[in-house]
Amino acid sequence: MIYQIRRSPIFLRDVEDFGRYCSDYTNEFVEEQFERLTFAIETLIAAAPWTWTYFVHSGEPYRAYLFRVGQRTRFWIVFSIDEEARAVNLLRFWGAARDPRRFAV
């Protein structure tokens, strides 16, 4: 059963920042990245959120999916699972190159 996806305001802001980052590239590149991001969230994470391990920089209860953009750029989709509501709470779209000590939800 597919879990409901909930996007936090911080997650939405992070994705907007990602959109600005991508705007330095072609429209096709931007569209491809957002299609991939949508697939990762709505298909992979929503279908089996327990598949993904705990987020390395925070541990429980946060889980994370590593989203790759090209060969060197990575973002963590950080989320929690509300099993009772059958929902995934998307908390951050965190640049993997950022200082992990600054991570906050």
N, CA, C and O of each residue as an XYZ file, in Angstrom:
420
protein
N       0.833     -1.184      0.000
C       0.000      0.000      0.000
C       0.876      1.246      0.000
O       1.853      1.323      0.745
N       0.534      2.199     -0.818
C       1.288      3.448     -0.947
C       1.017      4.343      0.262
O      -0.126      4.509      0.687
N       2.084      4.912      0.801
C       1.959      5.857      1.905
C       1.628      7.249      1.364
O       2.066      7.621      0.276
N       0.868      7.997      2.119
C       0.588      9.387      1.784
C       1.878     10.181      1.956
O       2.661      9.902      2.864
N       2.100     11.158      1.100
C       3.290     12.000      1.184
C       2.896     13.364      1.736
O       1.984     14.018      1.231
N       3.604     13.777      2.784
C       3.420     15.106      3.371
C       4.738     15.860      3.228
O       5.795     15.349      3.599
N       4.672     17.059      2.698
C       5.878     17.873      2.493
C       5.895     19.020      3.502
O       4.962     19.821      3.553
N       6.953     19.095      4.299
C       7.068     20.171      5.279
C       7.439     21.480      4.578
O       7.969     21.454      3.467
N       7.167     22.618      5.211
C       7.580     23.897      4.619
C       9.085     23.974      4.374
O       9.515     24.556      3.378
N       9.891     23.399      5.262
C      11.345     23.425      5.070
C      11.726     22.589      3.854
O      12.585     22.991      3.069
N      11.093     21.427      3.695
C      11.354     20.589      2.517
C      11.019     21.366      1.244
O      11.796     21.358      0.290
N       9.873     22.030      1.226
C       9.471     22.796      0.041
C      10.458     23.912     -0.260
O      10.766     24.168     -1.425
N      10.959     24.579      0.774
C      11.963     25.628      0.571
C      13.251     25.034      0.009
O      13.865     25.605     -0.892
N      13.660     23.869      0.554
C      14.864     23.204      0.046
C      14.719     22.856     -1.435
O      15.669     23.006     -2.203
N      13.537     22.390     -1.836
C      13.308     22.031     -3.235
C      13.322     23.282     -4.115
O      13.810     23.238     -5.244
N      12.795     24.386     -3.608
C      12.877     25.651     -4.355
C      14.335     26.051     -4.559
O      14.715     26.487     -5.645
N      15.151     25.902     -3.517
C      16.583     26.191     -3.633
C      17.233     25.281     -4.682
O      18.082     25.720     -5.457
N      16.827     24.025     -4.693
C      17.325     23.081     -5.692
C      16.934     23.543     -7.097
O      17.732     23.438     -8.029
N      15.717     24.050     -7.251
C      15.270     24.574     -8.542
C      16.135     25.732     -9.002
O      16.468     25.830    -10.183
N      16.505     26.616     -8.071
C      17.396     27.726     -8.430
C      18.773     27.199     -8.828
O      19.384     27.701     -9.771
N      19.257     26.195     -8.113
C      20.538     25.561     -8.455
C      20.473     24.994     -9.874
O      21.399     25.187    -10.662
N      19.403     24.307    -10.196
C      19.258     23.682    -11.510
C      19.075     24.703    -12.624
O      19.350     24.402    -13.786
N      18.613     25.906    -12.290
C      18.320     26.897    -13.320
C      19.574     27.352    -14.065
O      19.474     27.994    -15.110
N      20.744     27.028    -13.538
C      21.991     27.340    -14.238
C      22.211     26.416    -15.433
O      23.129     26.627    -16.226
N      21.375     25.402    -15.560
C      21.508     24.406    -16.619
C      20.343     24.538    -17.601
O      19.557     25.480    -17.509
N      20.234     23.620    -18.514
C      19.186     23.691    -19.528
C      17.816     23.336    -18.945
O      17.713     22.688    -17.904
N      16.775     23.778    -19.644
C      15.409     23.436    -19.228
C      15.202     21.931    -19.214
O      14.512     21.407    -18.340
N      15.793     21.232    -20.175
C      15.675     19.783    -20.229
C      16.289     19.137    -18.986
O      15.744     18.180    -18.435
N      17.425     19.671    -18.555
C      18.070     19.155    -17.354
C      17.178     19.357    -16.130
O      17.010     18.451    -15.314
N      16.612     20.549    -16.014
C      15.733     20.855    -14.884
C      14.532     19.913    -14.881
O      14.197     19.336    -13.846
N      13.891     19.758    -16.025
C      12.731     18.864    -16.124
C      13.099     17.433    -15.756
O      12.355     16.759    -15.043
N      14.246     16.970    -16.243
C      14.681     15.605    -15.943
C      14.897     15.409    -14.443
O      14.498     14.386    -13.886
N      15.527     16.387    -13.790
C      15.800     16.251    -12.359
C      14.512     16.240    -11.541
O      14.380     15.465    -10.594
N      13.561     17.103    -11.909
C      12.309     17.135    -11.158
C      11.456     15.896    -11.441
O      10.721     15.447    -10.561
N      11.538     15.344    -12.636
C      10.856     14.072    -12.912
C      11.460     12.953    -12.073
O      10.732     12.128    -11.521
N      12.780     12.920    -11.977
C      13.460     11.915    -11.172
C      13.130     12.073     -9.690
O      12.908     11.089     -8.985
N      13.101     13.331     -9.223
C      12.772     13.598     -7.826
C      11.339     13.156     -7.527
O      11.085     12.534     -6.496
N      10.416     13.468     -8.411
C       9.024     13.051     -8.242
C       8.920     11.532     -8.203
O       8.202     10.983     -7.368
N       9.626     10.850     -9.095
C       9.618      9.387     -9.106
C      10.166      8.830     -7.791
O       9.585      7.912     -7.212
N      11.278      9.384     -7.325
C      11.879      8.898     -6.075
C      10.909      9.040     -4.915
O      10.795      8.137     -4.086
N      10.216     10.156     -4.849
C       9.299     10.402     -3.737
C       8.017      9.595     -3.884
O       7.640      8.847     -2.983
N       7.349      9.751     -5.026
C       6.005      9.198     -5.183
C       5.985      7.707     -5.507
O       4.956      7.053     -5.337
N       7.091      7.171     -5.964
C       7.130      5.753     -6.297
C       7.999      4.970     -5.313
O       7.521      4.035     -4.672
N       9.255      5.344     -5.193
C      10.176      4.566     -4.361
C       9.910      4.745     -2.863
O       9.718      3.764     -2.144
N       9.898      5.980     -2.400
C       9.727      6.223     -0.967
C       8.295      5.925     -0.534
O       8.083      5.269      0.486
N       7.315      6.397     -1.292
C       5.910      6.200     -0.899
C       5.522      4.728     -0.871
O       4.683      4.324     -0.065
N       6.115      3.936     -1.730
C       5.755      2.518     -1.798
C       6.399      1.696     -0.683
O       5.801      0.734     -0.200
N       7.597      2.062     -0.277
C       8.319      1.236      0.707
C       9.249      2.103      1.557
O      10.469      1.965      1.459
N       8.707      2.983      2.379
C       9.577      3.891      3.141
C      10.498      3.197      4.124
O      11.547      3.739      4.473
N      10.127      2.003      4.581
C      10.967      1.286      5.539
C      12.224      0.712      4.889
O      13.129      0.255      5.586
N      12.283      0.733      3.562
C      13.447      0.237      2.832
C      14.692      1.068      3.127
O      15.805      0.545      3.163
N      14.495      2.351      3.335
C      15.628      3.268      3.445
C      16.108      3.332      4.888
O      15.309      3.315      5.825
N      17.407      3.404      5.049
C      18.036      3.358      6.356
C      17.904      4.684      7.103
O      17.468      5.688      6.538
N      18.284      4.671      8.373
C      18.277      5.901      9.158
C      19.288      6.890      8.585
O      20.340      6.509      8.072
N      18.941      8.165      8.690
C      19.808      9.225      8.175
C      21.110      9.238      8.963
O      21.099      9.319     10.192
N      22.207      9.159      8.268
C      23.525      8.997      8.876
C      23.880     10.135      9.832
O      24.619      9.910     10.791
N      23.379     11.342      9.601
C      23.761     12.492     10.418
C      22.842     12.738     11.615
O      23.128     13.602     12.444
N      21.753     11.995     11.712
C      20.841     12.222     12.835
C      20.384     10.933     13.492
O      20.079     10.917     14.685
N      20.334      9.868     12.736
C      19.836      8.614     13.278
C      18.326      8.608     13.399
O      17.625      9.393     12.761
N      17.849      7.713     14.227
C      16.426      7.524     14.436
C      15.776      8.804     14.941
O      16.415      9.480     15.746
N      14.602      9.194     14.560
C      13.612      8.498     13.743
C      13.684      8.860     12.260
O      12.818      8.462     11.482
N      14.719      9.619     11.865
C      14.772     10.101     10.485
C      15.430      9.080      9.562
O      16.461      8.490      9.887
N      14.814      8.893      8.418
C      15.345      8.026      7.376
C      15.734      8.895      6.194
O      15.345     10.061      6.126
N      16.501      8.338      5.259
C      16.958      9.158      4.151
C      17.165      8.332      2.886
O      17.543      7.161      2.926
N      16.904      8.985      1.782
C      17.125      8.430      0.449
C      18.138      9.349     -0.219
O      17.949     10.566     -0.230
N      19.209      8.791     -0.776
C      20.235      9.592     -1.438
C      19.851      9.812     -2.890
O      19.775      8.868     -3.677
N      19.610     11.073     -3.235
C      19.214     11.467     -4.587
C      20.443     12.016     -5.301
O      21.043     12.993     -4.853
N      20.813     11.392     -6.400
C      22.020     11.780     -7.135
C      21.671     12.667     -8.326
O      20.717     12.416     -9.062
N      22.471     13.700     -8.487
C      22.339     14.608     -9.630
C      23.702     14.620    -10.302
O      24.643     15.223     -9.786
N      23.817     13.967    -11.436
C      25.110     13.875    -12.089
C      26.041     12.942    -11.328
O      25.601     12.103    -10.541
N      27.337     13.106    -11.579
C      28.309     12.204    -10.985
C      28.764     12.619     -9.593
O      29.212     11.776     -8.816
N      28.656     13.917     -9.262
C      29.217     14.370     -7.993
C      28.219     14.991     -7.028
O      28.507     15.068     -5.834
N      27.081     15.427     -7.486
C      26.144     16.152     -6.634
C      25.126     15.192     -6.037
O      24.542     14.366     -6.739
N      24.923     15.315     -4.723
C      24.012     14.424     -4.000
C      23.146     15.248     -3.048
O      23.584     16.253     -2.488
N      21.922     14.798     -2.886
C      21.004     15.392     -1.916
C      20.353     14.270     -1.122
O      20.039     13.213     -1.670
N      20.155     14.501      0.158
C      19.430     13.557      0.990
C      17.970     13.979      1.054
O      17.669     15.130      1.369
N      17.071     13.065      0.760
C      15.648     13.274      1.027
C      15.435     12.693      2.421
O      15.400     11.474      2.592
N      15.295     13.556      3.403
C      15.192     13.136      4.799
C      13.711     13.115      5.176
O      12.978     14.071      4.920
N      13.284     12.010      5.786
C      11.861     11.860      6.093
C      11.661     11.041      7.355
O      12.562     10.352      7.834
N      10.458     11.142      7.869
C      10.030     10.279      8.974
C       8.775      9.549      8.514
O       8.128      9.945      7.544
N       8.448      8.491      9.217
C       7.297      7.663      8.846
C       6.285      7.702      9.982
O       6.615      7.452     11.142
N       5.047      8.020      9.625
C       3.937      7.971     10.571
C       3.119      6.737     10.198
O       2.230      6.797      9.349
N       3.435      5.625     10.844
C       2.803      4.354     10.489
C       1.300      4.377     10.759
O       0.519      3.823      9.985
N       0.901      5.007     11.841
C      -0.524      5.056     12.182
C      -1.345      5.750     11.099
O      -2.446      5.311     10.766
N      -0.799      6.837     10.553
C      -1.491      7.579      9.487
C      -1.135      7.066      8.092
O      -1.685      7.530      7.093
N      -0.203      6.099      8.033
C       0.303      5.587      6.745
C       0.803      6.747      5.887
O       0.418      6.903      4.729
N       1.683      7.562      6.501
C       2.192      8.754      5.835
C       3.711      8.853      5.981
O       4.297      8.404      6.965
N       4.310      9.446      4.981
C       5.729      9.784      4.996
C       5.813     11.301      5.080
O       5.234     12.016      4.262
N       6.541     11.778      6.080
C       6.732     13.216      6.276
C       8.086     13.607      5.697
O       9.126     13.290      6.274
N       8.074     14.292      4.560
C       9.313     14.758      3.950
C       9.767     15.993      4.716
O       9.046     16.988      4.794
N      10.965     15.922      5.280
C      11.431     16.966      6.187
C      12.477     17.884      5.581
O      12.429     19.099      5.776
N      13.421     17.310      4.848
C      14.496     18.110      4.245
C      14.898     17.508      2.908
O      14.772     16.303      2.687
N      15.385     18.369      2.021
C      16.060     17.972      0.793
C      17.448     18.573      0.952
O      17.726     19.673      0.475
N      18.306     17.835      1.626
C      19.555     18.329      2.199
C      20.742     18.028      1.292
O      20.997     16.872      0.957
N      21.466     19.071      0.898
C      22.672     18.890      0.100
C      23.697     18.081      0.853
O      24.088     18.459      1.957
N      24.146     16.972      0.285
C      25.064     16.062      0.974
C      26.421     16.699      1.243
O      27.153     16.232      2.116
N      26.774     17.757      0.513
C      28.056     18.413      0.717
C      28.010     19.432      1.863
O      29.045     19.966      2.261
N      26.827     19.698      2.386
C      26.696     20.663      3.471
C      27.273     20.111      4.773
O      27.402     18.900      4.948
N      27.611     21.011      5.667
C      28.157     20.637      6.969
C      27.086     19.894      7.761
O      26.053     20.484      8.079
N      27.298     18.622      8.091
C      26.279     17.851      8.796
C      25.954     18.393     10.183
O      24.888     18.103     10.726
N      26.854     19.171     10.758
C      26.569     19.754     12.078
C      25.484     20.818     11.992
O      24.917     21.207     13.013
N      25.193     21.285     10.804
C      24.154     22.305     10.614
C      22.783     21.701     10.284
O      21.809     22.423     10.074
N      22.728     20.379     10.244
C      21.454     19.734      9.918
C      20.425     19.998     11.011
O      20.695     19.818     12.198
N      19.257     20.423     10.590
C      18.115     20.616     11.502
C      16.845     20.411     10.715
O      16.792     20.668      9.512
N      15.821     19.944     11.405
C      14.504     19.770     10.761
C      13.539     20.786     11.321
O      12.376     20.819     10.921
